Amino acid sequence: MNVSTSSFPAGPHAPATEVVNARDNDALKAARLYLCTDARRDQGDFAGFVDAAFTGGVDIIQLRDKAIEAAEELDLLAILKETAVRHGKLWAVNDRADIAVLSGAPVFHVGQKDLPLPAARTLVNGNAAIGLSSHTPEQVDAALAATAGPSGLDYFCVGPVWATPTKPGRSAVGTGLVEYAAEASRQAGEPVPWFAIGGIDHGNVRQVAEAGARRIVVVRAITGASDPAAAAASLVDALDAAAS
């Protein structure tokens, strides 16, 4: 895996001087388990938690917490960055291109109502992989169509498969959209990775895998676990079993 290491920021909130090139290595293509976590203020264990999650087999961790200010987010992203580099894994910023640029995030994720892909590509570092949420067959088709060329999309997510409190008001799409994405991606030659997301846990991961997903995004399945490393390892094992 051709991931270059980055030096720790010189001080609080300092811009990153180097970034991982997530568009020019196999880390994103090989990723199967993507975790979104908040700042874990209640637990007070952010550093230990992300280390355990990576140890258990998480490939990408996204910090997603709309309750924190930018300065605190940058501090936490510095911790996440150091941990990800030590494990040879990826990390992500959600929605905010300014935070992605300042932190040197190798992965930047946007929703349907966030920055359009061309604008996001203009703002973030050229090495950063950009991902997009999709909730309908039309959005899946658009995501696949947007993958072409050097400025194209690098991955997309499909969901929420099941209702989840992390996306209040968003209707579940069910496994039918996962099946659609799997077939559409195959017909397009599988140009980029895609992940199923939304309410996925140890009890239903096999169901979503049987619908065609080979990669998943989870939240509570790991953030709510007493042993994050074991929870991550169990999800990887379930994906392996479904693929065999």
VOBA-1610 file (N, C-alpha, C; in pm, whole numbers, padded with zeros to 5 digits, always signed):
BEGIN
Met+00086-00119+00000Met+00000+00000+00000Met+00088+00122+00000Asn+00069+00209-00096Asn+00156+00324-00113Asn+00100+00444-00039Val+00107+00440+00094Val+00057+00549+00176Val+00174+00618+00241Ser+00194+00746+00211Ser+00304+00818+00271Ser+00263+00870+00407Thr+00356+00868+00503Thr+00324+00917+00636Thr+00332+01067+00639Ser+00260+01126+00733Ser+00255+01272+00747Ser+00301+01310+00885Ser+00368+01423+00895Ser+00412+01469+01025Ser+00294+01521+01104Phe+00301+01511+01237Phe+00195+01562+01324Phe+00194+01713+01315Pro+00079+01777+01313Pro+00073+01922+01304Pro+00160+01990+01409Ala+00219+02104+01371Ala+00316+02171+01457Ala+00253+02225+01584Gly+00127+02254+01584Gly+00062+02307+01702Gly-00088+02291+01690Pro-00162+02335+01791Pro-00307+02322+01784Pro-00363+02389+01659His-00448+02315+01587His-00518+02364+01469His-00424+02395+01353Ala-00297+02352+01356Ala-00204+02384+01248Ala-00241+02310+01122Pro-00232+02376+01003Pro-00261+02307+00878Pro-00164+02194+00854Ala-00210+02088+00790Ala-00124+01977+00757Ala-00030+02016+00645Thr+00096+01975+00653Thr+00192+02007+00550Thr+00202+01897+00445Glu+00160+01776+00476Glu+00157+01666+00383Glu+00025+01593+00398Val-00018+01530+00290Val-00141+01452+00296Val-00118+01317+00234Val-00195+01220+00278Val-00197+01089+00216Val-00265+01101+00080Asn-00209+01038-00021Asn-00273+01035-00152Asn-00368+00917-00157Ala-00494+00942-00128Ala-00593+00835-00123Ala-00643+00796-00261Arg-00607+00873-00361Arg-00653+00843-00498Arg-00551+00760-00574Asp-00434+00740-00517Asp-00326+00673-00590Asp-00267+00558-00510Asn-00349+00488-00436Asn-00304+00367-00369Asn-00423+00273-00357Asp-00399+00157-00303Asp-00503+00054-00300Asp-00587+00058-00173Ala-00558+00151-00083Ala-00627+00151+00047Ala-00777+00168+00032Leu-00821+00261-00051Leu-00964+00286-00066Leu-01032+00169-00136Lys-00970+00118-00242Lys-01029+00006-00314Lys-01042-00118-00225Ala-00945-00136-00136Ala-00945-00255-00050Ala-01034-00238+00072Ala-01074-00114+00102Ala-01152-00088+00224Ala-01287-00157+00220Arg-01324-00217+00331Arg-01454-00282+00341Arg-01534-00233+00461Leu-01467-00189+00564Leu-01536-00146+00687Leu-01503+00000+00716Tyr-01607+00083+00708Tyr-01596+00228+00721Tyr-01677+00266+00846Leu-01616+00339+00936Leu-01680+00376+01062Leu-01699+00526+01071Cys-01819+00570+01110Cys-01845+00709+01143Cys-01860+00719+01295Thr-01789+00812+01354Thr-01796+00829+01499Thr-01808+00975+01535Asp-01870+01001+01649Asp-01872+01137+01702Asp-01746+01160+01784Ala-01740+01271+01853Ala-01620+01307+01929Ala-01606+01229+02059Arg-01706+01150+02093Arg-01705+01067+02214Arg-01678+01151+02339Arg-01749+01262+02346Arg-01735+01348+02463Arg-01779+01278+02591Asp-01888+01204+02584Asp-01938+01138+02704Asp-01840+01034+02756Gln-01780+00960+02664Gln-01685+00856+02705Gln-01546+00912+02735Gly-01507+01019+02668Gly-01376+01079+02687Gly-01261+00989+02644Asp-01286+00909+02541Asp-01184+00809+02503Asp-01156+00809+02353Phe-01165+00926+02289Phe-01155+00930+02143Phe-01027+00864+02092Ala-00913+00898+02149Ala-00786+00843+02100Ala-00783+00691+02114Gly-00821+00641+02229Gly-00820+00497+02250Gly-00922+00425+02166Phe-01038+00491+02145Phe-01144+00430+02066Phe-01102+00412+01921Val-01049+00517+01857Val-01013+00504+01716Val-00896+00407+01698Asp-00807+00403+01796Asp-00698+00305+01789Asp-00753+00163+01794Ala-00847+00139+01883Ala-00907+00005+01895Ala-00983-00032+01769Ala-01056+00064+01713Ala-01134+00036+01592Ala-01044-00003+01476Phe-00936+00071+01457Phe-00841+00035+01351Phe-00778-00101+01378Thr-00746-00127+01504Thr-00686-00255+01540Thr-00780-00370+01505Gly-00909-00350+01524Gly-01006-00456+01498Gly-01036-00480+01351Gly-00994-00387+01264Gly-01014-00410+01122Gly-01088-00301+01048Val-01120-00189+01113Val-01181-00076+01042Val-01078-00019+00945Asp-01123+00012+00824Asp-01034+00062+00720Asp-01036+00214+00708Ile-01150+00275+00735Ile-01165+00421+00726Ile-01247+00467+00847Ile-01202+00574+00910Ile-01281+00634+01018Ile-01311+00778+00981Gln-01439+00812+00986Gln-01484+00949+00963Gln-01530+01010+01095Leu-01477+01127+01126Leu-01527+01203+01241Leu-01647+01284+01194Arg-01763+01254+01252Arg-01886+01324+01214Arg-01958+01365+01341Asp-01943+01492+01376Asp-02003+01542+01499Asp-02038+01688+01479Lys-02164+01716+01457Lys-02208+01853+01429Lys-02219+01937+01556Ala-02193+01876+01672Ala-02204+01949+01798Ala-02073+02011+01843Ile-01965+01990+01767Ile-01836+02044+01807Ile-01797+02161+01718Glu-01715+02250+01774Glu-01666+02365+01698Glu-01546+02324+01613Ala-01513+02411+01518Ala-01406+02379+01422Ala-01272+02354+01491Ala-01238+02433+01592Ala-01110+02417+01659Ala-01099+02280+01726Glu-01207+02238+01793Glu-01205+02106+01856Glu-01200+01996+01751Glu-01270+02015+01641Glu-01267+01915+01535Glu-01126+01897+01480Leu-01055+02008+01459Leu-00918+01999+01408Leu-00827+01927+01507Asp-00845+01953+01635Asp-00764+01884+01735Asp-00791+01733+01732Leu-00917+01695+01722Leu-00951+01553+01718Leu-00903+01489+01588Leu-00910+01563+01479Leu-00863+01510+01352Leu-00712+01490+01352Ala-00640+01572+01426Ala-00495+01550+01439Ala-00467+01416+01508Ile-00548+01384+01609Ile-00536+01255+01677Ile-00573+01142+01582Leu-00683+01160+01511Leu-00728+01057+01416Leu-00625+01036+01307Lys-00568+01143+01258Lys-00466+01133+01153Lys-00345+01053+01200Glu-00294+01087+01317Glu-00176+01016+01369Glu-00205+00868+01386Thr-00322+00837+01435Thr-00358+00697+01458Thr-00375+00623+01325Ala-00440+00686+01230Ala-00461+00623+01099Ala-00328+00596+01029Val-00240+00693+01032Val-00109+00675+00967Val-00032+00561+01033Arg-00038+00555+01166Arg+00032+00448+01239Arg-00021+00311+01200His-00151+00302+01171His-00211+00174+01133His-00209+00151+00981Gly-00167+00251+00904Gly-00171+00239+00760Gly-00312+00240+00705Lys-00402+00316+00769Lys-00542+00320+00730Lys-00581+00463+00687Leu-00705+00481+00648Leu-00754+00609+00599Leu-00847+00675+00701Trp-00866+00806+00686Trp-00957+00879+00772Trp-01026+00987+00690Ala-01141+01032+00739Ala-01227+01115+00656Ala-01288+01232+00732Val-01318+01335+00655Val-01391+01453+00704Val-01524+01458+00630Asn-01628+01496+00701Asn-01763+01502+00644Asn-01805+01648+00622Asp-01856+01678+00503Asp-01924+01804+00470Asp-01833+01926+00452Arg-01743+01952+00546Arg-01671+02080+00549Arg-01538+02073+00476Ala-01534+02137+00358Ala-01411+02136+00279Ala-01299+02212+00348Asp-01332+02319+00422Asp-01227+02395+00489Asp-01157+02310+00594Ile-01233+02231+00670Ile-01175+02142+00769Ile-01094+02033+00700Ala-01144+01982+00589Ala-01071+01878+00515Ala-00936+01930+00468Val-00933+02053+00417Val-00808+02111+00368Val-00710+02135+00482Leu-00757+02198+00589Leu-00670+02231+00701Leu-00613+02108+00768Ser-00691+02002+00775Ser-00646+01881+00843Ser-00566+01788+00752Gly-00571+01813+00621Gly-00504+01725+00527Gly-00573+01592+00511Ala-00706+01591+00523Ala-00781+01466+00517Ala-00763+01396+00382Pro-00736+01266+00383Pro-00724+01193+00258Pro-00858+01156+00197Val-00966+01165+00276Val-01099+01131+00228Val-01196+01241+00271Phe-01279+01285+00177Phe-01377+01390+00204Phe-01512+01340+00154His-01614+01346+00243His-01745+01293+00208His-01848+01404+00204Val-01934+01400+00102Val-02040+01500+00089Val-02174+01431+00067Gly-02280+01501+00104Gly-02415+01454+00081Gly-02474+01516-00044Gln-02595+01476-00078Gln-02659+01525-00199Gln-02681+01676-00196Lys-02697+01734-00077Lys-02725+01877-00067Lys-02602+01957-00022Asp-02487+01893-00019Asp-02364+01962+00017Asp-02296+02015-00109Leu-02167+02039-00101Leu-02093+02090-00216Leu-02106+01997-00337Pro-02132+02050-00455Pro-02128+01966-00575Pro-01986+01914-00597Leu-01976+01801-00665Leu-01846+01738-00686Leu-01743+01833-00747Pro-01774+01906-00855Pro-01671+01995-00912Pro-01620+02099-00813Ala-01712+02154-00731Ala-01671+02253-00632Ala-01585+02189-00524Ala-01625+02071-00479Ala-01546+02001-00378Ala-01408+01968-00430Arg-01400+01923-00555Arg-01271+01887-00613Arg-01182+02010-00626Thr-01240+02125-00653Thr-01164+02249-00663Thr-01105+02289-00528Leu-01181+02266-00422Leu-01140+02314-00290Leu-01043+02221-00219Val-01067+02090-00225Val-00982+02000-00148Val-00855+01966-00224Asn-00758+01913-00150Asn-00633+01873-00213Asn-00658+01770-00322Gly-00583+01780-00429Gly-00603+01690-00542Gly-00583+01544-00510Asn-00513+01514-00401Asn-00491+01376-00361Asn-00608+01318-00282Ala-00701+01401-00240Ala-00809+01355-00155Ala-00914+01280-00235Ala-00957+01166-00182Ala-01068+01091-00241Ala-01198+01156-00195Ile-01295+01166-00286Ile-01423+01226-00253Ile-01533+01121-00267Gly-01617+01114-00165Gly-01729+01021-00165Gly-01861+01095-00157Leu-01968+01030-00202Leu-02099+01092-00211Leu-02207+00998-00160Ser-02302+01049-00085Ser-02417+00971-00041Ser-02518+00960-00154Ser-02583+00844-00165Ser-02689+00827-00265Ser-02805+00753-00201His-02927+00793-00237His-03046+00742-00170His-03152+00687-00264Thr-03129+00699-00393Thr-03227+00653-00492Thr-03153+00587-00608Pro-03224+00508-00690Pro-03159+00452-00810Pro-03101+00560-00900Glu-03171+00672-00914Glu-03123+00780-00999Glu-02992+00839-00945Gln-02982+00849-00814Gln-02859+00902-00754Gln-02745+00801-00765Val-02776+00673-00757Val-02674+00571-00780Val-02621+00581-00924Asp-02712+00593-01020Asp-02672+00607-01160Asp-02586+00731-01180Ala-02626+00841-01116Ala-02550+00966-01129Ala-02411+00952-01067Ala-02404+00882-00954Ala-02274+00861-00890Ala-02182+00780-00979Leu-02234+00674-01038Leu-02153+00592-01129Leu-02109+00673-01251Ala-02196+00757-01300Ala-02162+00839-01416Ala-02058+00945-01382Ala-02049+00983-01256Ala-01957+01088-01213Ala-01818+01036-01181Thr-01793+00907-01202Thr-01664+00851-01164Thr-01556+00869-01271Ala-01595+00905-01391Ala-01498+00910-01500Ala-01404+01029-01487Gly-01279+01009-01532Gly-01184+01118-01540Gly-01112+01146-01410Pro-01004+01226-01418Pro-00923+01255-01300Pro-00994+01337-01193Ser-01100+01406-01230Ser-01173+01487-01132Ser-01299+01417-01084Gly-01314+01290-01116Gly-01436+01218-01086Gly-01452+01176-00941Leu-01566+01117-00913Leu-01599+01066-00781Leu-01515+00941-00752Asp-01478+00922-00624Asp-01390+00811-00588Asp-01463+00696-00519Tyr-01576+00722-00457Tyr-01661+00617-00399Tyr-01798+00677-00372Phe-01895+00591-00346Phe-02025+00640-00305Phe-02088+00545-00205Cys-02185+00597-00131Cys-02257+00518-00031Cys-02403+00506-00071Val-02463+00396-00032Val-02602+00365-00066Val-02680+00343+00063Gly-02786+00421+00084Gly-02865+00403+00204Gly-02951+00524+00237Pro-03001+00530+00360Pro-02983+00431+00467Pro-03065+00304+00442Val-02998+00191+00454Val-03065+00063+00428Val-03179+00044+00529Trp-03149+00072+00654Trp-03251+00067+00759Trp-03254+00201+00832Ala-03366+00230+00895Ala-03379+00355+00969Ala-03273+00363+01077Thr-03220+00483+01097Thr-03115+00501+01195Thr-03128+00638+01260Pro-03104+00649+01391Pro-03113+00779+01458Pro-03004+00876+01415Thr-02900+00827+01349Thr-02796+00918+01302Thr-02841+00998+01180Lys-02951+00954+01117Lys-03008+01028+01005Lys-03158+01047+01027Pro-03195+01128+01125Pro-03337+01146+01156Pro-03412+01207+01038Gly-03531+01153+01013Gly-03612+01206+00905Gly-03581+01147+00769Arg-03475+01069+00759Arg-03439+01006+00631Arg-03503+00869+00624Ser-03585+00846+00523Ser-03653+00718+00508Ser-03555+00608+00470Ala-03578+00490+00525Ala-03495+00375+00489Ala-03523+00334+00345Val-03419+00291+00275Val-03435+00251+00135Val-03447+00100+00120Gly-03412+00025+00224Gly-03420-00120+00218Gly-03307-00181+00136Thr-03304-00313+00133Thr-03197-00382+00062Thr-03217-00377-00090Gly-03335-00334-00135Gly-03359-00325-00279Gly-03263-00230-00346Leu-03232-00118-00282Leu-03138-00024-00342Leu-02997-00079-00341Val-02965-00159-00239Val-02834-00225-00237Val-02822-00320-00357Glu-02927-00397-00382Glu-02928-00487-00498Glu-02914-00409-00628Tyr-02984-00296-00634Tyr-02974-00213-00755Tyr-02832-00162-00775Ala-02771-00112-00667Ala-02635-00059-00678Ala-02536-00167-00718Ala-02554-00287-00664Ala-02463-00396-00698Ala-02470-00429-00846Glu-02591-00438-00899Glu-02607-00470-01040Glu-02560-00356-01130Ala-02596-00232-01093Ala-02554-00117-01173Ala-02402-00103-01174Ser-02340-00128-01061Ser-02194-00120-01055Ser-02129-00228-01140Arg-02184-00349-01136Arg-02131-00456-01220Arg-02143-00420-01369Gln-02257-00368-01408Gln-02277-00333-01547Gln-02184-00220-01591Ala-02148-00134-01498Ala-02057-00023-01529Ala-01910-00064-01522Gly-01886-00190-01490Gly-01747-00236-01478Gly-01686-00209-01342Glu-01770-00185-01241Glu-01725-00158-01105Glu-01613-00053-01102Pro-01645+00069-01146Pro-01541+00172-01159Pro-01487+00224-01027Val-01569+00224-00922Val-01524+00274-00792Val-01587+00190-00681Pro-01529+00191-00562Pro-01592+00121-00450Pro-01724+00187-00411Trp-01815+00108-00356Trp-01937+00164-00297Trp-01968+00089-00168Phe-02034+00159-00077Phe-02061+00107+00056Phe-02210+00115+00086Ala-02263+00012+00148Ala-02398+00019+00204Ala-02389+00084+00342Ile-02489+00165+00374Ile-02486+00240+00500Ile-02627+00251+00557Gly-02637+00260+00689Gly-02764+00289+00753Gly-02820+00174+00834Gly-02802+00178+00965Gly-02861+00078+01054Gly-02798-00059+01044Ile-02681-00069+00986Ile-02615-00199+00969Ile-02545-00237+01099Asp-02569-00360+01143Asp-02507-00408+01266Asp-02479-00558+01255His-02440-00619+01366His-02403-00760+01363His-02522-00851+01331Gly-02642-00803+01358Gly-02759-00885+01334Gly-02807-00886+01190Asn-02770-00785+01112Asn-02820-00778+00974Asn-02711-00763+00869Val-02584-00766+00909Val-02476-00746+00812Val-02478-00853+00704Arg-02511-00976+00741Arg-02515-01081+00640Arg-02626-01054+00538Gln-02738-01000+00585Gln-02849-00969+00495Gln-02808-00865+00391Val-02738-00762+00434Val-02697-00658+00339Val-02587-00710+00247Ala-02503-00800+00297Ala-02401-00860+00212Ala-02464-00950+00106Glu-02566-01023+00146Glu-02635-01110+00050Glu-02708-01030-00058Ala-02740-00903-00027Ala-02802-00816-00126Ala-02701-00762-00227Gly-02573-00786-00200Gly-02471-00746-00297Gly-02364-00653-00246Ala-02376-00605-00122Ala-02275-00514-00068Ala-02152-00591-00023Arg-02037-00542-00060Arg-01911-00599-00015Arg-01839-00506+00081Arg-01896-00386+00096Arg-01838-00285+00183Arg-01952-00220+00261Ile-01927-00188+00387Ile-02032-00129+00470Ile-01979-00012+00551Val-02071+00078+00584Val-02044+00186+00679Val-02129+00159+00802Val-02068+00169+00919Val-02141+00147+01043Val-02115+00261+01140Val-02205+00272+01236Val-02187+00369+01345Val-02202+00294+01476Arg-02325+00273+01521Arg-02350+00219+01655Arg-02298+00077+01673Ala-02284+00001+01564Ala-02234-00136+01576Ala-02095-00139+01638Ile-02021-00028+01626Ile-01889-00020+01689Ile-01886+00086+01798Thr-01946+00203+01773Thr-01940+00308+01875Thr-02013+00269+02002Gly-02114+00182+01990Gly-02189+00138+02108Gly-02137+00012+02171Ala-02027-00041+02119Ala-01974-00168+02169Ala-01882-00146+02289Ser-01887-00240+02383Ser-01796-00231+02498Ser-01652-00263+02457Asp-01637-00340+02349Asp-01504-00375+02296Asp-01503-00340+02147Pro-01462-00218+02112Pro-01467-00175+01971Pro-01384-00263+01878Ala-01269-00308+01924Ala-01183-00391+01839Ala-01253-00523+01807Ala-01313-00585+01907Ala-01383-00712+01884Ala-01505-00691+01795Ala-01576-00580+01814Ala-01693-00552+01732Ala-01654-00534+01586Ala-01544-00462+01562Ala-01496-00444+01425Ala-01455-00577+01363Ala-01380-00657+01439Ala-01335-00787+01388Ala-01453-00877+01355Ser-01558-00872+01434Ser-01675-00954+01410Ser-01745-00913+01281Leu-01752-00784+01253Leu-01812-00737+01129Leu-01731-00779+01007Val-01600-00771+01018Val-01513-00817+00908Val-01533-00966+00885Asp-01540-01043+00993Asp-01564-01188+00979Asp-01697-01214+00909Ala-01799-01135+00942Ala-01930-01155+00880Ala-01926-01123+00731Leu-01852-01019+00694Leu-01837-00988+00553Leu-01763-01100+00481Asp-01659-01153+00545Asp-01584-01265+00487Asp-01674-01386+00466Ala-01756-01417+00566Ala-01841-01535+00560Ala-01946-01519+00450Ala-01999-01398+00435Ala-02100-01375+00333Ala-02042-01383+00193Ala-01915-01347+00180Ala-01851-01347+00048Ala-01802-01483+00008Ser-01792-01576+00102Ser-01736-01708+00072Ser-01842-01804+00019
//
